[in-house]
Amino acid sequence: MVFVFYMFGYIIKILYYIILFLSMSKKERTLIVFKPDAVQRGIVGEILSRFERIGLKIVGTKMLQPGYDHYFHHYEDIGKMISRRGQKVFDVTLEMMNAGPVIAFVLEGIEAVSLVRKMVGTTEPKEALPGTIRGDYAHMSLSYANENGSAVSNIIHASGNQEEAEKEIDYWFSETELFSYRAVHEKFTQGNKD
């Protein structure tokens, strides 16, 4: 009988470590970039707090004003914007991104890429649902932007998928600019037991 209880305890411990491993394997990092419109409007802190409240952890941050080559690599070499949206959209986007400094963050958490995309909302602010970042802070439609030859001011860039996130993070941040630490809320938001 003692042997059965011992084995039961051992099996429970193994299951605990399997669950812990699976929850950790879903932990991801994603890149967000507050665009010049967000920085110049002074709404970065307000928006960033949404990501922290949901349980995402900031593991890297910096303010910078990259040039054309940096954005070309980001939007075309990684994001394939010209092939997806066309040269005109690419050109007005780069012009808008060069309007001032940006603030880049790497966020970490369980399924961070899809969580951030859900919180940010669709690329076109007019179509973004209320409660999303773009739905709450922007409203321009793609057709209006196209008619006026302007970029869509949509506040924030967020990685589109895990592969893109990894490439973008490697491009925007060096390893020494990314940090690992334990946040107090991880027990509740990341499924960590200790």
Contacts in CASP RR format, 6 or more apart in sequence:
PFRMAT RR
TARGET T0000
AUTHOR 0000-0000-0000
METHOD contacts of the structure
MODEL  1
MVFVFYMFGYIIKILYYIILFLSMSKKERTLIVFKPDAVQRGIVGEILSR
FERIGLKIVGTKMLQPGYDHYFHHYEDIGKMISRRGQKVFDVTLEMMNAG
PVIAFVLEGIEAVSLVRKMVGTTEPKEALPGTIRGDYAHMSLSYANENGS
AVSNIIHASGNQEEAEKEIDYWFSETELFSYRAVHEKFTQGNKD
16 193 0 8 1.000
20 192 0 8 1.000
20 193 0 8 1.000
23 110 0 8 1.000
23 190 0 8 1.000
23 191 0 8 1.000
23 192 0 8 1.000
26 110 0 8 1.000
26 111 0 8 1.000
27 108 0 8 1.000
27 109 0 8 1.000
27 110 0 8 1.000
27 112 0 8 1.000
27 190 0 8 1.000
28 108 0 8 1.000
28 109 0 8 1.000
28 110 0 8 1.000
28 111 0 8 1.000
28 112 0 8 1.000
28 113 0 8 1.000
28 162 0 8 1.000
28 165 0 8 1.000
29 59 0 8 1.000
29 106 0 8 1.000
29 107 0 8 1.000
29 108 0 8 1.000
29 109 0 8 1.000
29 112 0 8 1.000
29 165 0 8 1.000
29 166 0 8 1.000
29 169 0 8 1.000
29 178 0 8 1.000
30 106 0 8 1.000
30 107 0 8 1.000
30 112 0 8 1.000
30 113 0 8 1.000
30 116 0 8 1.000
30 158 0 8 1.000
30 159 0 8 1.000
30 165 0 8 1.000
30 169 0 8 1.000
31 104 0 8 1.000
31 105 0 8 1.000
31 106 0 8 1.000
31 157 0 8 1.000
31 158 0 8 1.000
31 159 0 8 1.000
31 165 0 8 1.000
31 168 0 8 1.000
31 169 0 8 1.000
31 172 0 8 1.000
32 51 0 8 1.000
32 104 0 8 1.000
32 105 0 8 1.000
32 107 0 8 1.000
32 116 0 8 1.000
32 120 0 8 1.000
32 156 0 8 1.000
32 157 0 8 1.000
32 158 0 8 1.000
32 159 0 8 1.000
33 102 0 8 1.000
33 103 0 8 1.000
33 104 0 8 1.000
33 105 0 8 1.000
33 156 0 8 1.000
33 157 0 8 1.000
33 172 0 8 1.000
34 44 0 8 1.000
34 47 0 8 1.000
34 48 0 8 1.000
34 102 0 8 1.000
34 103 0 8 1.000
34 104 0 8 1.000
34 105 0 8 1.000
34 155 0 8 1.000
34 156 0 8 1.000
35 96 0 8 1.000
35 97 0 8 1.000
35 102 0 8 1.000
35 153 0 8 1.000
35 154 0 8 1.000
35 155 0 8 1.000
35 156 0 8 1.000
35 157 0 8 1.000
36 96 0 8 1.000
36 97 0 8 1.000
36 98 0 8 1.000
36 99 0 8 1.000
36 100 0 8 1.000
36 101 0 8 1.000
36 102 0 8 1.000
37 96 0 8 1.000
37 99 0 8 1.000
37 138 0 8 1.000
37 153 0 8 1.000
37 154 0 8 1.000
37 155 0 8 1.000
38 44 0 8 1.000
38 47 0 8 1.000
38 103 0 8 1.000
38 137 0 8 1.000
38 155 0 8 1.000
38 156 0 8 1.000
39 63 0 8 1.000
39 100 0 8 1.000
39 101 0 8 1.000
39 102 0 8 1.000
39 103 0 8 1.000
40 99 0 8 1.000
40 100 0 8 1.000
41 137 0 8 1.000
43 137 0 8 1.000
43 155 0 8 1.000
44 103 0 8 1.000
47 133 0 8 1.000
47 137 0 8 1.000
47 155 0 8 1.000
47 156 0 8 1.000
48 58 0 8 1.000
48 105 0 8 1.000
50 119 0 8 1.000
50 133 0 8 1.000
51 58 0 8 1.000
51 105 0 8 1.000
51 107 0 8 1.000
51 116 0 8 1.000
51 119 0 8 1.000
52 58 0 8 1.000
54 115 0 8 1.000
54 119 0 8 1.000
54 189 0 8 1.000
55 109 0 8 1.000
55 183 0 8 1.000
55 185 0 8 1.000
55 189 0 8 1.000
55 190 0 8 1.000
56 107 0 8 1.000
56 108 0 8 1.000
56 109 0 8 1.000
56 112 0 8 1.000
56 115 0 8 1.000
56 116 0 8 1.000
57 107 0 8 1.000
57 108 0 8 1.000
57 109 0 8 1.000
57 181 0 8 1.000
57 183 0 8 1.000
57 186 0 8 1.000
58 105 0 8 1.000
58 106 0 8 1.000
58 107 0 8 1.000
58 108 0 8 1.000
59 106 0 8 1.000
59 107 0 8 1.000
59 108 0 8 1.000
59 178 0 8 1.000
59 179 0 8 1.000
59 180 0 8 1.000
59 181 0 8 1.000
60 105 0 8 1.000
60 106 0 8 1.000
60 173 0 8 1.000
60 177 0 8 1.000
60 178 0 8 1.000
60 179 0 8 1.000
61 103 0 8 1.000
61 104 0 8 1.000
61 105 0 8 1.000
61 106 0 8 1.000
62 103 0 8 1.000
62 104 0 8 1.000
62 173 0 8 1.000
62 177 0 8 1.000
63 101 0 8 1.000
63 102 0 8 1.000
63 103 0 8 1.000
63 104 0 8 1.000
64 101 0 8 1.000
64 102 0 8 1.000
64 104 0 8 1.000
65 98 0 8 1.000
65 100 0 8 1.000
65 101 0 8 1.000
65 102 0 8 1.000
66 74 0 8 1.000
66 97 0 8 1.000
66 102 0 8 1.000
67 98 0 8 1.000
68 94 0 8 1.000
68 98 0 8 1.000
71 93 0 8 1.000
71 94 0 8 1.000
71 97 0 8 1.000
71 98 0 8 1.000
72 94 0 8 1.000
73 171 0 8 1.000
74 168 0 8 1.000
74 171 0 8 1.000
74 172 0 8 1.000
75 81 0 8 1.000
75 90 0 8 1.000
75 93 0 8 1.000
75 94 0 8 1.000
76 82 0 8 1.000
76 90 0 8 1.000
78 164 0 8 1.000
78 167 0 8 1.000
78 168 0 8 1.000
78 171 0 8 1.000
79 164 0 8 1.000
81 89 0 8 1.000
81 90 0 8 1.000
81 93 0 8 1.000
82 90 0 8 1.000
88 146 0 8 1.000
88 149 0 8 1.000
89 151 0 8 1.000
92 145 0 8 1.000
92 149 0 8 1.000
92 150 0 8 1.000
92 151 0 8 1.000
93 151 0 8 1.000
95 151 0 8 1.000
96 150 0 8 1.000
96 151 0 8 1.000
96 153 0 8 1.000
97 151 0 8 1.000
104 172 0 8 1.000
104 173 0 8 1.000
106 169 0 8 1.000
106 172 0 8 1.000
106 173 0 8 1.000
106 178 0 8 1.000
107 116 0 8 1.000
109 115 0 8 1.000
109 189 0 8 1.000
109 190 0 8 1.000
110 189 0 8 1.000
110 190 0 8 1.000
110 191 0 8 1.000
112 165 0 8 1.000
113 159 0 8 1.000
113 160 0 8 1.000
113 161 0 8 1.000
113 162 0 8 1.000
113 165 0 8 1.000
116 158 0 8 1.000
116 159 0 8 1.000
117 158 0 8 1.000
117 159 0 8 1.000
117 160 0 8 1.000
118 132 0 8 1.000
119 132 0 8 1.000
119 133 0 8 1.000
120 132 0 8 1.000
120 133 0 8 1.000
120 134 0 8 1.000
120 156 0 8 1.000
120 158 0 8 1.000
121 128 0 8 1.000
121 129 0 8 1.000
121 132 0 8 1.000
121 133 0 8 1.000
121 134 0 8 1.000
121 135 0 8 1.000
122 128 0 8 1.000
122 129 0 8 1.000
122 132 0 8 1.000
122 134 0 8 1.000
123 134 0 8 1.000
123 152 0 8 1.000
123 154 0 8 1.000
124 134 0 8 1.000
124 140 0 8 1.000
124 141 0 8 1.000
124 142 0 8 1.000
124 152 0 8 1.000
124 154 0 8 1.000
125 134 0 8 1.000
125 135 0 8 1.000
125 137 0 8 1.000
125 138 0 8 1.000
125 139 0 8 1.000
125 140 0 8 1.000
125 141 0 8 1.000
125 152 0 8 1.000
125 153 0 8 1.000
125 154 0 8 1.000
125 155 0 8 1.000
126 139 0 8 1.000
126 140 0 8 1.000
126 141 0 8 1.000
126 142 0 8 1.000
126 144 0 8 1.000
127 141 0 8 1.000
128 134 0 8 1.000
128 135 0 8 1.000
128 138 0 8 1.000
129 135 0 8 1.000
130 136 0 8 1.000
133 155 0 8 1.000
133 156 0 8 1.000
134 154 0 8 1.000
134 155 0 8 1.000
134 156 0 8 1.000
137 155 0 8 1.000
138 152 0 8 1.000
138 153 0 8 1.000
138 154 0 8 1.000
138 155 0 8 1.000
140 152 0 8 1.000
140 153 0 8 1.000
140 154 0 8 1.000
141 152 0 8 1.000
142 152 0 8 1.000
145 151 0 8 1.000
145 152 0 8 1.000
159 165 0 8 1.000
159 168 0 8 1.000
159 169 0 8 1.000
169 178 0 8 1.000
182 192 0 8 1.000
186 192 0 8 1.000
187 193 0 8 1.000
187 194 0 8 1.000
END
